[in-house]
Amino acid sequence: MWWGGRGQSFNIAPQKEEPEMGLSGPKSVQGTGMPEPRSRQLGSCLASGGLPGEQILAWAPGVRKGLEPEMPGTLICSNLRVTFQPHGWQRSQETPLSSEYDFSLANIGRLEAVHGPSRVQLLRPGSLLKFIPEEILIHGQDFRLLRVGFEAGGLEPQAFQVTMAIVQARAQNSPAQQYAGITLSQAGQSSDSRKPPIPLLETIEDWETERKKQAARGWRVSTVNERFDVATSLPRYFWVPNRTLDSEIRRAFGHFHQGRGPRLSWHHPGGSDLLRCGGFYTASDPNKEDIRAVESMLQAGHSDVVLVDTMDELPSLADVQLAHLRLRALCLPDSSVAEDKWFSALEGTRWLDYTRSCLRKASDISVLVTSRVRSVVLQERGDRDFNGLLSSLIQLLSAPEARTLLGFQSLVQREWVAAGHPFLTRLGGSGASEEAPVFLLFLDCVWQLLQQFPAEFEFSEFFLLALHDSVRVPDTLTFLRDTPWERGKQSGQFNNYTQVYTPGFPGAGNSINPQLSVWDWNLRYSNKQILQFRNPGYDPEHCPDSWLPRQQPSFMVPGPPSSVWLFSRGSLTPLNQLCPWRDSPSLLAVSSRWLPRPAISSESLADQEWGLPSHWGACPLPPGLLLPGCLGPQIRLWRRCYLRGRPEVQMGLSAPTISGLQEELSHLQELLRKWTPRISPEDHSKKRNPNTILSQSR
């Protein structure tokens, strides 16, 4: 199941029987050692729609447990995924990847075999199974759980074979292995006329269209990195000030970490500009012309500039990884934490604390962007993790168009995918030690906003869950590479000219269709599921057309002339200069932490009357700006995502449709009827809250 509940949110009606085909072709059951009649039986229970190059390694009949009612079917292990095929259900050719029944090998985080009440074996790659399992538990890294019990009656060898096949397939699965070429016909579109669901920002036309959409008149699209010889982690195109020459950009970017110089992320309708860049590379030795170019790009035509220390008050990558591991361990169905200590253990993971910190900092920076006409620069050493997180949250808080379904997808494509967030490394697909699910932390922050402002977002919680799960489905290039250069190399964009910068590229073969992206939702989700991506409580009055007009002078006013500020630890501190090299010709002597460190503020910037000096005057709260609450009870656990391995906990969560609410109500009434006879006469005499009864039933 892809977004929790009882696994019955989507009842897929059986379709017409197809010719007998396995996942790898007609009557193909490779690696099972089964006779031909068994092969025919397997072919008949599987629907067509297998992936090219996919081969069945083993299969066994079983029952999917943990659901009410339990679901009989067949557990299948292929060289690409583990699938539970319910009896009577056939896979549609239009959705070759089932979001509900498939576990990609890369998504399997933990595999357990169970025999009897006490024998449990944790199976790692290379393990040998010590007994014939009565059931297996597959824990997904996306918090899903697949629990399958095997039938008795002479089929025990099949249970053993399919379990060992999963173990061996995991051991042989490499980070570069993906689902084999999903064709455009399976996406329902032809290769000649197909257009991406949203602009992928791989062409100069896409960037120019987006610039005009934001009305960023003082900016232009630069082609200086078209051959990725400035920085392979940057996109081929980005926005720079109109008056800055490409030759100046090339020199100036060399003074920033990984060549990631200041670029425009978002132009606010009131006139402010939000920029992002890497840390100053203080080992370089810029001349006066380079320093002037750097300052000019940071100022972006504004007299008031705020430099934001992005990582101040935010967790490190190691902190995020540790918190996510602790959260996943806590949310396992067999967690050893006692129920009365569960919430304290949840706080001990620090995951909610880190979500709170990100929302609070984004809220403060949103105030800086919307209160004055200025340049606000997000500076992170690598410019590939928390800069993207904060920039995205700031736009969600400040721009209603970013809260639409199309706007949010475009935002993720621009600030994460095109901007070079290292998805493969951060999600553990590269084998490196720098794993940290920063993007998943961002999605949790967005969910918090959706809970606090339910009428402001066009997309629903189920869309966020679909995006959350898609990072573990290796079917497109969107989340399978660390840089735009790697995606372009894989898609063959550079065949027309000699690549200037050619470091070692992780080979991946030709298994992915480069024209497809994660936004091709119909590859994994049915039309009924996709309809639930939209929030039924969205208020159309919050659409972008009803927002404040572009360039409203009375809304935002300029700051003092030539003012430079540092925003750190919730406070603004005046600076004498923007660049660390201005007063020190010997750059080797300049510390990378050259900026002053103000005292920690106990209040958020929004609580300090916008945190601005009194002589600047009061500034009203602008229309369309959201300021989320960050107090303890206001930051909640995303239960529908993290507790999907506990179906009983999912009961009572709000359903997205009237029919879904009726289903939830029916289930709750049935649960009450089951438990009412167990209530003592003394309890009947008291006024009982149904929620109390339900809580005691767990």
SETOR-317456 format. One line per 10 residues: for each residue x, y, z of C-alpha. Coordinates in pm, 1 decimal. Each point is the difference from the previous one (the first is absolute). Layout:
SETOR-317456
X/Y/Z | ...
END
This chain:
SETOR-317456
0.0/0.0/0.0 | 132.3/334.5/-96.1 | -147.0/240.2/253.3 | -107.1/-194.6/299.1 | -347.1/-81.4/115.9 | -133.5/-352.1/-23.8 | 117.5/-53.4/-355.3 | -359.1/29.2/-125.4 | -1.8/359.7/-110.3 | 17.1/-115.5/-359.8
-193.2/-305.7/-111.9 | 134.5/-78.8/-344.8 | -256.2/-199.1/-193.4 | 122.8/-309.6/-183.2 | 57.7/60.1/-366.7 | -34.3/-230.3/-297.7 | 228.5/-296.7/5.6 | 314.7/48.1/-199.5 | 207.9/-270.2/-170.5 | 201.3/-205.2/239.8
302.6/215.4/69.3 | 244.5/33.6/282.0 | 190.5/314.0/78.6 | 271.6/-92.7/-246.3 | -221.8/-117.9/-286.1 | -227.1/-286.8/-95.6 | 18.2/-291.8/243.1 | 334.0/120.9/135.4 | 81.9/-117.0/351.3 | 373.2/24.1/18.2
190.1/-124.0/298.3 | -292.4/-169.0/175.3 | 71.5/-355.2/-104.0 | -375.3/-56.3/-32.4 | -152.5/-236.4/-259.0 | -194.7/136.5/-295.9 | -348.0/-29.8/161.7 | 117.1/220.2/286.0 | 129.9/247.1/-255.8 | -340.9/18.0/-161.2
-164.5/52.2/334.5 | 235.6/283.4/78.5 | -55.8/153.6/-341.2 | -374.6/-6.6/50.7 | 14.0/165.1/342.6 | 231.1/276.2/-123.6 | -135.6/283.3/-206.1 | 177.5/125.2/-309.1 | 203.2/315.9/31.7 | 333.5/-138.0/113.7
306.9/211.0/-60.2 | 243.5/-65.5/-286.1 | 290.7/-208.8/119.9 | -179.1/-107.7/314.3 | 41.6/-365.3/100.7 | -183.2/-192.8/267.9 | 239.7/-161.5/244.9 | -249.9/-176.1/227.9 | -360.4/11.4/116.2 | -227.0/-149.4/263.5
-371.1/18.2/84.1 | -78.6/177.3/325.0 | -222.8/235.0/193.0 | 71.6/367.1/57.0 | -39.0/57.2/373.2 | -41.0/304.1/218.7 | -310.2/102.8/-190.8 | -371.2/-48.1/59.4 | -100.1/-217.4/-174.0 | 317.0/-191.3/-81.8
74.6/-15.9/-371.9 | 94.2/-326.0/-179.0 | 239.0/22.2/-291.2 | 348.0/-86.1/-127.2 | 334.6/137.6/116.1 | 236.4/45.7/-295.5 | 368.2/88.9/-0.5 | 155.4/127.5/-321.5 | 339.8/147.0/-75.4 | -147.8/348.4/45.5
-266.3/-12.3/269.0 | -207.7/-201.2/244.2 | -369.1/-6.8/-87.1 | -306.2/-128.9/180.9 | -258.3/-93.6/-263.5 | -352.7/-24.4/150.1 | -228.2/-266.9/-142.4 | -231.6/142.9/-263.0 | 203.7/317.1/-53.8 | 180.6/66.3/-324.8
264.4/262.0/-58.6 | -96.7/265.4/-249.5 | 237.4/63.6/-288.6 | -58.3/371.0/58.9 | 152.3/-21.9/349.0 | 287.0/-251.6/-26.7 | 124.3/92.5/347.5 | -264.2/-61.2/264.3 | 27.7/249.7/283.3 | -201.4/-228.7/224.1
152.5/-344.9/-43.3 | 361.8/53.7/-113.3 | 316.5/28.6/207.2 | 306.5/90.3/-202.2 | 309.7/-183.4/120.7 | 158.3/335.1/83.6 | -291.6/77.4/231.5 | 37.0/-310.8/218.1 | 155.3/113.2/324.1 | -52.3/-309.7/213.2
-103.6/-359.1/-72.9 | -114.8/-239.5/273.7 | -103.0/-365.1/-13.6 | -232.2/-137.1/269.4 | -74.0/-358.8/105.2 | -230.8/-49.8/294.1 | -39.2/248.7/283.9 | 367.8/25.8/90.4 | 225.4/-71.7/-298.7 | 85.1/321.4/-185.8
300.9/36.7/-228.6 | 124.1/331.5/-136.9 | 113.9/-65.6/-356.9 | 279.5/213.6/-135.9 | 156.1/-28.6/-347.7 | 197.6/-323.3/4.2 | -194.9/-155.9/290.0 | -106.4/-365.3/-3.6 | -352.0/-78.2/109.8 | 3.3/-241.2/295.2
-360.3/-119.6/-25.3 | -302.0/-6.3/-228.2 | -185.6/324.1/78.9 | -365.2/12.5/86.9 | -1.2/370.0/-88.0 | 239.7/273.8/-102.7 | -2.1/371.6/81.6 | 140.3/248.0/-252.2 | 60.3/342.7/151.2 | 31.1/274.2/-259.4
228.3/294.6/48.5 | -309.0/208.4/-76.5 | -160.8/-136.1/322.2 | -226.9/-244.1/-186.1 | -34.5/-356.3/123.7 | -76.9/-310.8/-204.8 | -88.2/-298.4/219.1 | -73.6/-325.7/-182.2 | -91.2/-334.1/154.9 | 60.6/-314.3/-203.1
-247.1/-278.7/-55.8 | 72.3/-347.9/128.7 | -75.2/-326.3/-173.8 | 310.6/-95.1/-191.4 | 92.4/355.6/-111.1 | 267.3/59.9/265.6 | 288.1/-29.1/-252.9 | -148.0/287.5/-198.3 | -6.6/217.0/311.8 | 365.9/-81.6/59.5
91.6/70.2/-363.2 | -173.2/337.0/-26.6 | 153.4/118.2/329.1 | 349.6/-97.3/-109.4 | -60.8/155.3/-341.4 | -75.1/334.5/168.5 | 318.5/-27.7/205.5 | 211.6/-74.3/-308.3 | -169.3/265.1/-214.6 | 73.8/263.6/264.5
364.7/-108.7/10.6 | 33.5/27.1/-378.5 | -191.0/325.8/-31.5 | 237.9/291.5/-60.0 | -76.7/368.6/56.8 | 12.9/58.3/-374.6 | -254.5/-272.1/-78.6 | -340.5/133.2/-97.1 | -326.8/-117.1/-135.9 | 61.1/-87.3/-363.5
-111.3/242.4/-270.3 | -356.1/106.2/57.2 | -127.9/89.2/-343.4 | -183.2/315.7/-90.1 | -291.2/-207.8/-123.3 | -40.4/-127.9/354.7 | -29.7/361.5/107.9 | -277.2/41.2/-254.9 | 191.7/243.5/-218.9 | 206.9/-15.0/-314.6
362.0/102.7/-10.2 | -62.1/250.7/-279.0 | -272.1/207.5/161.9 | 70.6/-57.1/366.5 | 65.0/295.0/228.6 | 107.1/-31.9/364.6 | -277.5/52.0/257.3 | 196.8/298.3/129.6 | 303.0/183.5/-143.5 | 313.7/-194.1/90.4
218.0/312.8/-32.6 | 241.4/-170.8/-235.8 | -29.1/260.0/-277.2 | 60.1/372.3/-15.9 | -362.2/45.3/-108.9 | -124.2/-158.3/324.9 | 209.4/237.8/207.8 | -107.5/302.9/-199.2 | -365.5/-95.8/36.5 | 39.4/-39.9/375.2
180.1/334.6/26.2 | -284.6/176.1/-178.3 | -250.8/-178.8/219.4 | 171.3/147.5/305.8 | 25.7/343.8/-167.9 | 370.5/12.5/89.8 | 80.1/291.2/-230.6 | 341.8/70.9/148.5 | 123.9/-350.3/-76.9 | 102.2/-200.3/-303.2
73.7/-362.9/-84.8 | 373.2/-69.4/-10.2 | 147.5/-267.8/-227.0 | 345.1/10.8/155.6 | -39.8/-353.4/140.8 | -154.6/-149.2/-312.4 | 285.6/-252.6/-28.3 | 26.1/-46.4/379.1 | 353.8/136.0/0.7 | -80.6/246.6/282.6
-164.2/-253.9/234.2 | -138.1/-345.8/-74.7 | -236.7/22.1/296.5 | -167.5/314.3/-138.9 | -261.8/-5.6/-276.4 | 100.6/94.6/-351.3 | -191.4/327.3/36.0 | -80.4/228.2/291.9 | -99.2/359.7/70.7 | 252.9/279.7/53.6
-32.3/380.6/13.7 | -49.5/164.4/-340.1 | 315.5/209.4/15.9 | 232.1/-287.2/96.8 | 206.6/-136.8/-288.8 | 56.2/-372.1/-43.9 | 374.2/55.0/22.8 | -49.3/162.7/341.0 | -223.1/-287.1/110.8 | 259.6/-259.2/-95.5
271.2/175.1/204.1 | -224.2/88.5/295.4 | -143.3/-351.4/38.5 | 352.3/-134.2/41.8 | 12.4/168.4/342.0 | -288.5/-207.9/137.1 | 1.6/-357.2/123.9 | -48.8/-248.5/-287.1 | -39.0/296.1/-237.1 | -353.2/66.8/124.7
-17.9/377.3/-12.8 | -302.5/222.2/77.6 | -306.3/-62.8/-219.2 | -361.8/101.7/16.5 | -237.7/-251.0/155.9 | -316.9/206.5/7.5 | -113.2/354.1/-75.2 | -265.3/126.8/242.6 | -286.7/197.6/-158.1 | 74.8/288.0/237.2
351.7/41.2/-137.8 | 225.6/-205.2/230.0 | 229.0/-270.4/-134.6 | 88.2/-329.1/166.9 | 345.0/-130.2/-97.7 | 201.2/-308.1/91.9 | 371.0/-74.2/-19.9 | 276.1/-214.2/141.1 | 246.4/105.2/264.4 | 283.0/240.2/-76.7
308.2/-185.4/-117.6 | 247.1/193.8/210.8 | 304.3/-179.6/-139.3 | -49.6/187.7/-325.9 | 152.5/339.4/-67.4 | -248.8/224.6/-182.3 | 105.4/326.6/-154.9 | -196.6/319.9/45.1 | -205.9/-60.5/-314.1 | -103.8/-344.0/123.8
-96.0/139.7/340.7 | -212.0/267.9/-164.0 | -169.3/-264.8/-216.4 | -73.9/-217.7/303.1 | -145.5/293.1/193.1 | -205.1/106.4/-299.5 | -152.8/-347.0/-33.0 | -73.7/-19.9/371.8 | -163.3/343.3/4.1 | -202.1/-75.8/-315.3
-75.2/367.9/-51.7 | -120.3/59.1/357.4 | 144.9/236.5/255.3 | -107.7/-224.3/288.4 | 164.8/-344.1/17.7 | -49.7/-272.9/261.2 | 244.5/-289.7/6.9 | -156.3/-305.0/168.7 | 214.8/-258.3/174.7 | -208.1/-299.4/-110.8
142.8/-267.8/227.8 | -21.5/208.6/313.9 | -255.9/-162.7/236.0 | -64.7/-283.6/-245.3 | 112.7/-362.5/43.5 | 298.5/-145.6/-175.9 | -35.2/-270.5/-263.3 | 111.9/-258.3/255.8 | -266.8/123.7/241.3 | -272.6/-38.7/-262.3
111.8/-351.6/-89.2 | 14.5/-113.0/362.5 | -342.0/148.6/75.7 | -156.0/-173.3/-300.8 | 151.4/-336.5/96.6 | -132.3/36.5/354.2 | -343.1/99.2/-129.5 | -16.0/-300.4/-230.7 | 103.5/-237.2/280.0 | -260.1/149.7/232.7
-279.3/-37.0/-256.1 | 63.2/-371.0/-64.1 | -292.8/-219.9/105.4 | 228.9/-198.5/231.5 | 155.8/303.7/165.4 | 120.9/-84.6/349.9 | -105.6/338.0/139.3 | -283.7/-23.7/252.3 | -323.1/175.4/-93.8 | 14.8/239.6/294.9
350.1/108.3/-103.9 | -61.6/17.8/-373.6 | -52.2/374.9/-25.1 | 307.6/78.5/208.3 | 195.2/-233.0/-228.2 | -140.5/188.2/-298.3 | 132.9/326.2/141.8 | 329.5/-175.2/58.8 | 41.0/-66.0/-372.0 | 27.2/381.3/-49.8
-182.8/-29.9/-336.2 | -280.6/230.9/110.0 | 254.9/242.1/144.6 | 177.5/21.6/-333.7 | -329.5/51.6/-181.6 | -81.5/279.4/243.3 | 341.2/164.4/-52.5 | -38.4/-1.1/-378.9 | -349.9/149.7/12.0 | 101.7/266.3/248.2
301.4/109.7/-200.8 | -194.3/1.6/-326.4 | -269.5/208.5/168.0 | 257.2/253.6/117.8 | 159.0/29.6/-343.1 | -344.5/38.6/-158.6 | -42.3/308.1/216.8 | 328.1/137.7/-131.3 | -106.5/-58.0/-360.4 | -350.0/146.2/32.4
58.5/292.7/237.3 | 247.9/202.5/-209.4 | 116.5/26.0/-360.0 | 339.2/-162.8/31.7 | 229.9/-280.8/-104.4 | -7.2/-298.4/237.5 | 283.1/-246.4/-60.3 | -5.8/-355.6/136.5 | 356.5/-117.5/50.2 | 85.4/-363.4/72.8
344.2/-145.8/-53.5 | -112.6/-256.0/-257.8 | -321.8/179.8/-105.4 | -164.1/-334.9/-75.3 | -197.3/-97.2/308.9 | -147.6/248.5/246.0 | 14.1/288.3/-246.2 | -250.0/-192.3/-210.7 | -209.4/-87.2/303.7 | -20.7/358.5/128.1
-46.5/154.2/-343.8 | -290.5/-237.4/-69.6 | -166.8/61.8/336.1 | 38.8/376.6/-36.4 | -180.5/-9.8/-333.0 | -275.7/-220.3/143.3 | -48.4/245.2/285.4 | 12.0/310.0/-218.5 | -141.1/-96.4/-341.7 | -350.2/-148.6/-40.9
88.9/-121.8/-349.7 | 261.5/-232.6/153.5 | -281.0/-167.3/197.5 | -182.4/-116.5/-310.7 | 57.6/-351.5/-129.0 | 180.8/114.9/-312.3 | 187.2/274.1/184.2 | 129.8/-236.1/267.4 | 126.5/-253.1/-253.6 | 175.6/279.8/-189.4
148.9/121.7/327.9 | 147.7/-342.6/80.5 | 132.8/-36.2/-353.7 | 172.2/338.6/16.2 | 129.3/18.2/358.9 | 92.2/-366.7/45.1 | 38.4/-190.4/-326.7 | 139.6/270.1/-228.4 | 194.2/163.4/284.7 | 204.7/-316.4/52.4
-117.6/-150.6/327.1 | 196.1/-329.1/31.1 | -303.8/-229.1/19.6 | 190.6/-321.0/-66.6 | 258.0/67.6/271.4 | -240.4/139.6/258.9 | -242.7/-291.1/-39.9 | 270.7/-263.7/30.3 | 14.6/-108.9/-362.8 | 365.3/79.7/-65.9
157.0/-195.7/281.8 | 158.2/318.3/138.6 | -4.9/89.2/368.2 | -174.9/334.0/-53.8 | -352.2/-140.6/21.0 | -258.5/242.3/140.6 | -365.4/22.8/-113.1 | -16.2/380.0/-18.6 | -267.5/-14.1/-270.0 | -219.3/-220.2/219.7
44.6/251.2/281.9 | -123.4/267.3/-238.9 | -310.0/-204.7/-84.3 | -73.9/-35.0/370.3 | 22.2/379.7/34.3 | -245.0/38.3/-287.3 | -237.4/-243.7/168.1 | 15.0/209.1/317.3 | -101.2/306.4/-202.8 | -281.9/-196.6/-160.3
-133.6/-89.0/346.1 | 15.7/357.3/126.3 | -135.3/164.5/-316.8 | -223.6/-264.0/-165.0 | -187.3/245.5/-223.6 | 318.4/155.6/-142.9 | 134.6/-301.4/-192.1 | -143.3/-146.9/-317.8 | 180.3/-332.1/47.0 | -88.5/-254.6/265.9
185.4/-211.5/251.9 | -26.4/-292.8/-241.2 | 196.9/191.9/-261.6 | 276.3/57.0/255.9 | -4.1/-371.7/79.2 | 26.4/-85.1/-368.2 | 301.5/229.6/-32.6 | 149.3/-138.9/321.5 | -25.7/-356.1/-133.5 | 124.6/90.0/-347.8
353.4/66.5/122.5 | 31.2/-375.6/60.8 | -140.5/-107.0/-338.2 | 290.5/-12.1/-247.7 | -195.8/49.2/-321.5 | 107.6/347.5/-112.8 | 311.7/214.5/8.0 | -157.7/257.9/231.3 | 127.8/-150.2/326.1 | 266.2/-234.9/-138.4
281.2/248.9/-55.5 | 183.4/256.4/208.5 | 44.8/276.3/-258.2 | -165.8/140.0/-313.2 | 317.3/-93.1/-189.6 | -45.5/-367.0/89.8 | -363.5/5.6/-112.3 | 94.9/170.6/-323.8 | 280.2/-247.6/-60.0 | -237.8/-290.1/47.3
-266.0/150.2/-227.5 | 249.6/64.7/-281.0 | -39.1/378.0/1.4 | 372.8/50.3/-54.6 | 48.7/-212.0/-310.0 | 7.3/303.2/-228.3 | 320.8/146.9/133.8 | 309.7/-91.5/195.5 | -54.0/11.7/371.9 | 249.7/236.7/159.5
-19.5/-141.5/350.6 | -2.0/-380.5/5.3 | 63.8/-148.5/344.2 | -83.3/-362.4/70.8 | -365.5/-64.9/-63.8 | -183.7/-286.4/172.9 | -108.9/-227.9/-282.4 | -363.2/-91.0/-11.2 | -59.9/-165.1/-334.6 | -301.5/81.0/-211.0
-270.9/-122.2/234.5 | -181.2/329.2/56.0 | -196.8/207.1/-245.1 | 152.5/346.2/55.5 | -310.5/179.4/-124.5 | -203.2/-115.5/298.6 | 5.3/171.0/338.3 | -145.1/-57.9/343.9 | -284.3/231.7/-102.9 | -131.3/-268.3/-237.7
-232.5/-118.7/274.5 | -201.0/-229.3/-226.5 | 294.6/-241.9/-5.5 | -66.9/-98.5/360.4 | -343.1/126.7/98.3 | -348.4/-61.7/-130.9 | -227.2/283.8/-107.0 | -198.8/-47.8/319.0 | 313.0/44.9/208.8 | 115.9/302.9/-196.6
-336.8/168.0/57.5 | 72.8/-13.0/372.4 | 315.0/207.7/-49.2 | -223.9/306.9/16.5 | -103.0/143.9/334.3 | -382.1/15.2/23.4 | 28.7/273.9/261.6 | 202.8/234.5/-221.0 | -152.0/346.2/-16.5 | -2.7/128.2/-361.6
16.9/352.7/137.0 | 364.3/-69.5/80.6 | 95.0/-50.9/-363.8 | 283.4/218.0/-135.9 | -237.9/222.4/-200.5 | -146.7/139.6/320.0 | 336.0/86.1/151.4 | 154.9/346.8/22.6 | 95.4/161.1/-333.3 | 354.6/-3.3/-122.5
231.5/274.8/120.6 | -222.1/174.0/257.1 | 211.0/290.3/131.3 | -220.6/67.9/301.1 | 38.2/-356.5/123.9 | 377.7/-13.8/35.7 | 241.9/287.5/48.9 | 377.3/16.5/-54.0 | 234.4/-31.3/292.5 | 271.8/248.5/96.3
249.5/76.3/-275.9 | 288.9/-245.7/-31.0 | -99.8/-208.2/302.2 | 156.9/-344.6/43.7 | -126.3/-243.3/260.4 | 73.8/-346.0/131.4 | -295.7/-210.2/111.7 | 115.4/-260.2/249.1 | -159.5/-162.6/305.1 | -322.0/191.4/-43.4
156.0/347.4/-1.9 | 117.2/258.3/-251.3 | 352.8/133.2/43.3 | 144.5/283.2/-213.7 | 307.9/-84.9/-206.2 | 267.1/229.2/-134.1 | 48.5/-206.2/-316.6 | -144.2/-285.5/-200.8 | 314.1/-181.9/-105.8 | 261.0/-140.3/239.0
285.0/103.1/-230.7 | -71.1/374.6/0.6 | 246.1/97.3/274.9 | 240.5/-292.6/-18.7 | 214.7/-48.5/-308.9 | 144.0/-315.8/158.2 | -296.1/-229.8/-36.1 | 167.9/-295.3/163.8 | -21.1/185.6/330.6 | -373.8/53.3/-21.9
-211.4/-238.5/204.0 | -294.1/-165.6/-171.8 | -205.2/113.6/300.3 | 89.6/362.7/-60.0 | -347.6/131.1/75.5 | -78.0/129.4/353.1 | -210.7/-218.2/228.8 | -282.9/187.0/172.7 | -163.1/-113.6/319.8 | -269.9/-262.3/-28.2
-347.3/149.0/-13.3 | -277.4/-169.9/196.9 | -265.4/137.4/-234.0 | -61.2/-66.9/-365.3 | 45.0/286.3/-240.3 | -374.0/16.5/-59.3 | -55.7/46.5/375.5 | 236.6/297.7/16.5 | -232.7/236.2/-191.1 | 157.0/-129.5/-318.5
343.0/15.1/164.3 | 75.0/335.0/-163.5 | 150.4/314.1/156.9 | -262.9/240.6/132.0 | 102.5/283.8/-233.1 | -100.3/-215.3/-298.7 | -363.4/30.1/105.0 | -270.5/-264.4/44.1 | -87.2/-227.9/-287.3 | -336.9/-178.1/-30.6
-29.6/-372.0/-57.5 | -18.5/-41.5/-377.9 | -285.3/-195.1/-160.5 | 78.9/-360.4/-82.8 | 278.0/-40.5/259.7 | -30.1/-300.7/230.8 | 174.2/-1.8/337.9 | -23.6/-352.2/146.1 | -11.3/-77.8/368.2 | 308.9/-180.4/124.9
-86.9/-69.6/363.4 | 15.5/-357.9/125.6 | -362.9/-112.2/-57.1 | -14.7/176.4/-337.9 | 263.6/-230.7/-152.1 | -155.2/-343.2/-39.2 | 101.3/-347.9/-111.7 | -88.6/-84.4/-359.4 | -186.9/-314.1/100.6 | -135.5/-93.0/-340.1
357.7/-17.4/-127.0 | 212.6/-124.5/287.9 | -248.8/-241.2/158.6 | -103.7/-180.9/-315.4 | 140.4/-320.6/145.3 | -267.2/22.0/270.3 | -338.5/-17.6/-172.3 | -187.3/22.5/330.1 | 147.9/344.9/63.6 | -124.4/127.1/-335.0
-364.4/-31.0/98.7 | -176.7/329.0/51.5 | 228.8/206.8/-222.2 | -198.2/236.1/-216.7 | -84.2/-137.1/-342.4 | 22.9/226.2/-306.8 | -347.3/-68.7/-141.7 | -357.1/-45.6/119.9 | 9.2/-366.8/-93.2 | 324.6/-38.9/191.4
-151.2/163.8/307.8 | -298.2/-233.3/-23.0 | 236.8/-296.5/-15.9 | 190.6/122.1/304.8 | -324.8/59.2/189.5 | -128.0/-345.6/-87.3 | 322.2/-156.8/123.8 | -7.0/196.2/326.6 | -363.3/-97.2/63.0 | 86.5/-365.1/-59.1
292.0/29.4/240.6 | -228.5/148.9/264.6 | -247.7/-285.2/-43.0 | 280.4/-251.9/49.2 | 122.2/163.1/320.8 | -329.8/101.8/162.0 | -71.3/-344.5/158.4 | 337.7/12.9/171.3 | -87.9/314.6/192.2 | -94.7/-60.3/361.0
-337.2/116.5/143.6 | 181.3/266.9/197.6 | 140.5/140.3/-322.1 | -347.1/7.2/-156.3 | -119.8/226.0/278.2 | 266.2/256.0/-81.7 | 10.0/242.3/-285.9 | 249.3/-155.6/-231.4 | 186.7/166.0/-282.1 | 21.7/-229.2/-307.0
357.2/113.9/-48.5 | 81.2/-133.6/348.1 | -143.6/-337.6/-90.7 | 203.3/-6.6/-318.1 | 318.5/94.5/178.1 | -50.8/-278.9/252.5 | -55.8/-249.7/-278.1 | 356.0/28.5/-122.0
END
